[in-house]
C-alpha cells in the first residue's frame, strides 16, 4: 500500500511574498467546533460572573438598607421616649397648683372679679360689634 503525503494548502494573506508573510492554515471542522464551544463557554462564564457580581452587589445594598432601617427605628424609639419624658415634664411644670404657688411667691394676688365667657358668647359679642 502506498502512502501518499498530502501537502497542506497554505494560501498567503496580503500582497507580495515577503519573509514575514502570514499564511492561513486550513481549519478542520473539529477545530472550529472546539473554538466555537470555547467561545460559547467563555461568554457564558462571563455572563455568569457578571450576574453573580450583580447579585452580590444587590444583596449587599439590601443588607445595608436593612441595617440603616434598624438604626433609624432605634433612633425613632429613642426620640419618642425623650418626647414622652418632655411631655411629662411639661405637665408637671404647667400644673395649676405649681403655677399658683410660683405666682404667689413672686408677689401676685388672685383676682376676685374673674368673668368667664364661653366661646359661643365671645363669637356673638364679636359679631355684634
C-alpha positions as CSV (number, residue, x, y, z in Angstrom):
1,X,0.0,0.0,0.0
2,X,1.4,3.3,-0.9
3,X,1.2,6.1,1.5
4,X,0.5,9.5,-0.1
5,X,1.7,12.6,1.7
6,X,-0.6,15.4,1.5
7,X,0.7,18.9,1.5
8,X,-1.4,21.4,3.5
9,X,-2.9,24.2,1.5
10,X,-1.4,27.4,2.7
11,X,-2.6,30.4,0.8
12,X,-0.7,33.7,1.6
13,X,-2.6,36.6,3.1
14,X,-2.0,40.0,1.6
15,X,0.0,41.1,-1.4
16,X,3.6,40.0,-2.1
17,X,5.6,37.1,-0.7
18,X,7.9,38.6,2.0
19,X,9.6,36.8,4.8
20,X,7.1,38.0,7.4
21,X,4.2,37.0,5.4
22,X,1.4,35.1,7.3
23,X,-0.1,32.0,5.9
24,X,-3.7,30.9,6.5
25,X,-3.8,27.3,7.7
26,X,-6.9,25.4,6.9
27,X,-9.1,24.8,10.0
28,X,-10.8,21.5,10.3
29,X,-14.4,21.2,11.3
30,X,-13.5,19.7,14.6
31,X,-11.2,22.6,15.4
32,X,-14.0,25.1,14.5
33,X,-16.4,23.3,16.8
34,X,-13.9,23.3,19.6
35,X,-13.2,27.0,19.1
36,X,-16.9,27.9,18.9
37,X,-17.5,25.8,22.1
38,X,-14.7,27.6,23.8
39,X,-16.1,31.0,22.8
40,X,-19.6,30.0,23.9
41,X,-18.3,28.7,27.3
42,X,-16.2,31.9,27.7
43,X,-19.2,34.1,27.0
44,X,-21.4,32.0,29.3
45,X,-18.8,32.2,32.1
46,X,-18.5,35.9,31.6
47,X,-22.3,36.4,31.8
48,X,-22.4,34.2,34.9
49,X,-19.7,36.2,36.5
50,X,-21.5,39.5,35.7
51,X,-24.8,38.1,37.1
52,X,-23.1,36.8,40.2
53,X,-21.3,40.1,40.9
54,X,-24.6,42.0,40.3
55,X,-26.5,39.7,42.7
56,X,-23.8,40.1,45.4
57,X,-23.9,43.9,44.9
58,X,-27.7,44.0,45.2
59,X,-27.6,41.7,48.3
60,X,-25.0,44.0,49.9
61,X,-27.2,47.0,49.2
62,X,-30.3,45.3,50.7
63,X,-28.3,44.4,53.8
64,X,-27.0,47.9,54.2
65,X,-30.6,49.3,53.8
66,X,-31.7,46.8,56.5
67,X,-29.0,48.0,58.9
68,X,-29.9,51.6,58.2
69,X,-33.6,50.9,58.7
70,X,-32.9,49.2,62.0
71,X,-30.7,52.2,63.1
72,X,-33.4,54.7,62.2
73,X,-36.0,52.6,64.0
74,X,-33.8,52.7,67.1
75,X,-33.4,56.5,66.8
76,X,-37.2,56.9,66.4
77,X,-37.9,54.9,69.6
78,X,-35.3,56.9,71.5
79,X,-36.7,60.2,70.3
80,X,-40.3,59.1,71.2
81,X,-39.1,58.2,74.7
82,X,-37.5,61.6,75.0
83,X,-40.7,63.2,73.7
84,X,-42.8,61.4,76.3
85,X,-40.4,62.4,79.1
86,X,-40.6,66.1,77.9
87,X,-44.4,65.9,77.8
88,X,-44.5,64.6,81.3
89,X,-42.2,67.4,82.4
90,X,-44.4,69.9,80.7
91,X,-47.4,68.5,82.5
92,X,-45.8,68.8,85.9
93,X,-44.3,72.3,85.3
94,X,-47.6,73.7,83.9
95,X,-49.9,72.2,86.6
96,X,-52.3,74.9,88.0
97,X,-51.1,74.2,91.6
98,X,-47.4,74.8,90.7
99,X,-48.2,77.9,88.6
100,X,-50.3,79.3,91.5
101,X,-47.6,78.7,94.0
102,X,-45.0,80.4,91.8
103,X,-47.3,83.4,91.2
104,X,-47.9,83.8,95.0
105,X,-44.1,83.5,95.6
106,X,-43.4,86.3,93.1
107,X,-45.9,88.6,94.7
108,X,-49.0,88.2,92.6
109,X,-52.5,88.2,94.1
110,X,-55.6,86.3,92.8
111,X,-58.3,88.5,91.3
112,X,-61.8,88.5,92.8
113,X,-63.7,89.7,89.7
114,X,-63.0,86.9,87.3
115,X,-65.6,86.7,84.4
116,X,-65.7,83.5,82.3
117,X,-67.0,83.8,78.8
118,X,-67.9,80.7,76.8
119,X,-66.7,80.5,73.2
120,X,-70.2,80.9,71.7
121,X,-70.8,84.2,73.7
122,X,-67.5,85.6,72.5
123,X,-68.4,85.0,68.9
124,X,-71.8,86.7,69.5
125,X,-70.1,89.7,71.1
126,X,-67.6,89.9,68.2
127,X,-70.4,89.8,65.6
128,X,-72.5,92.4,67.5
129,X,-69.7,95.0,67.4
